[in-house]
Amino acid sequence: MKKIILIVLILSCITTVSAQKFTDKYIKEASLNSEKWWSLVNNGEFEESYEMLTDLLKDRYSISSWKMQISMLMDEIGQIKSRSIEESYFQSELEGFENGFYVIINYQVDYTKTKNHTENIILKQNNDFKWNVFDFNYTFQSLE
């Protein structure tokens, strides 16, 4: 009986370690894509940033409306001074959406025209194992 319990315990530990290894890998990959996407946005490369959106977001925005809206946002918040990750985590379920591989990243950000600025992004892995921007939002206060 002790051997069976020991075997079950060992298998459970192996499974947990393996799952954590993949979770860390997903978070790292998604974080790199998130940084790339925010960099494109911050550098005015709006068409390229649009290409990194999921089809769900592309259905919400045409390329021209995306460029106009994101350009207006960037004019309002100014130039980026710094961005740091406050929290990042993996989820396989999001309420109201299909199961999948999602990574949520919360940033503390400093722009030239805002204060108390936070950005949140959700990336979803597609069928080609690429991480795309599933959703994003931000909060801030204007300096003016």
C-alpha positions in Angstrom: 0.0 0.0 0.0 2.8 2.4 0.8 4.4 1.7 -2.6 1.2 2.6 -4.4 0.8 5.8 -2.5 4.5 6.6 -3.2 4.1 5.9 -6.9 0.9 8.1 -7.1 2.7 10.9 -5.3 5.8 10.7 -7.6 3.6 10.7 -10.8 1.6 13.6 -9.4 4.8 15.6 -8.8 6.2 14.8 -12.3 2.9 15.9 -13.9 2.9 19.2 -11.9 6.5 19.9 -12.8 5.9 19.2 -16.5 2.8 21.4 -16.6 4.7 24.2 -14.9 7.5 23.9 -17.4 5.1 24.4 -20.3 3.2 27.2 -18.5 6.5 29.1 -18.0 7.4 28.6 -21.7 4.0 29.9 -22.8 4.3 33.0 -20.6 7.8 33.7 -21.9 6.8 33.3 -25.6 3.6 35.4 -25.2 5.6 38.1 -23.2 8.0 38.5 -26.1 5.1 38.9 -28.6 3.5 41.4 -26.2 6.6 43.5 -26.0 7.0 43.4 -29.8 3.3 44.4 -30.3 3.6 47.3 -27.8 6.8 48.4 -29.5 5.1 48.5 -32.8 2.2 50.6 -31.4 4.6 52.9 -29.5 6.7 53.5 -32.7 3.7 54.3 -34.9 3.8 51.0 -36.9 0.1 50.6 -36.7 -0.4 48.4 -39.8 2.2 45.9 -38.4 0.5 46.0 -35.0 -2.8 45.3 -36.7 -1.4 42.1 -38.2 -0.7 40.7 -34.7 -4.3 41.0 -33.6 -6.6 37.9 -33.5 -9.3 37.6 -36.1 -11.8 38.5 -33.3 -10.2 41.9 -33.0 -9.7 42.3 -36.7 -13.5 41.8 -37.0 -14.0 44.7 -34.6 -11.7 47.1 -36.4 -10.9 47.7 -40.0 -7.3 48.6 -40.7 -8.2 52.2 -41.3 -10.3 52.6 -38.1 -7.5 50.8 -36.2 -4.9 53.2 -37.5 -7.0 56.2 -36.7 -8.0 55.1 -33.2 -4.6 53.9 -32.1 -3.0 57.1 -33.5 -5.4 59.3 -31.5 -4.6 57.3 -28.4 -0.9 57.6 -28.9 -1.2 61.4 -29.4 -3.2 61.6 -26.2 -0.7 59.6 -24.0 2.6 60.8 -25.5 5.9 59.0 -25.8 6.7 56.0 -23.8 9.3 56.4 -21.1 9.2 52.9 -19.5 7.1 49.8 -19.2 7.5 46.9 -16.7 5.6 43.8 -16.1 3.7 43.7 -12.8 2.1 40.3 -13.3 1.8 37.6 -16.0 0.0 34.3 -15.9 -1.4 31.5 -18.0 -5.0 30.4 -18.3 -6.7 27.7 -20.4 -10.2 29.2 -19.9 -11.6 32.7 -20.1 -15.2 33.2 -19.2 -17.4 33.6 -22.3 -14.7 32.3 -24.7 -13.6 29.0 -26.0 -10.9 27.1 -24.1 -7.4 27.7 -25.4 -4.0 28.9 -24.4 -4.2 32.5 -23.0 -1.5 34.6 -21.3 -2.5 37.7 -19.4 0.1 40.4 -18.8 -0.4 43.5 -16.6 2.1 46.4 -17.0 3.0 49.5 -15.1 3.8 52.2 -17.7 5.2 55.7 -17.8 4.3 57.9 -20.7 5.1 61.6 -21.2 1.4 62.8 -21.0 -0.1 60.5 -18.4 0.3 59.3 -14.8 -0.9 56.2 -13.0 -0.8 54.4 -16.3 -1.5 50.6 -16.6 -1.8 48.4 -19.6 -3.3 44.9 -19.7 -3.0 42.5 -22.6 -4.4 39.1 -23.3 -2.6 37.0 -25.9 -4.0 33.8 -27.4 -2.1 31.1 -29.1 -3.5 30.3 -32.5 -3.6 27.0 -34.4 -0.1 27.8 -35.8 1.3 28.1 -32.3 1.7 31.9 -32.7 0.7 34.3 -30.0 -1.7 37.0 -31.1 -3.3 39.9 -29.3 -6.7 38.8 -28.1 -7.6 41.9 -26.1 -6.0 44.9 -24.4 -7.0 47.8 -22.3 -5.4 50.6 -20.3 -6.1 53.1 -17.6 -4.4 56.4 -17.0 -4.8 59.9 -15.8 -3.8 62.9 -17.9 -1.1 65.2 -16.6 -3.1 68.2 -17.8 
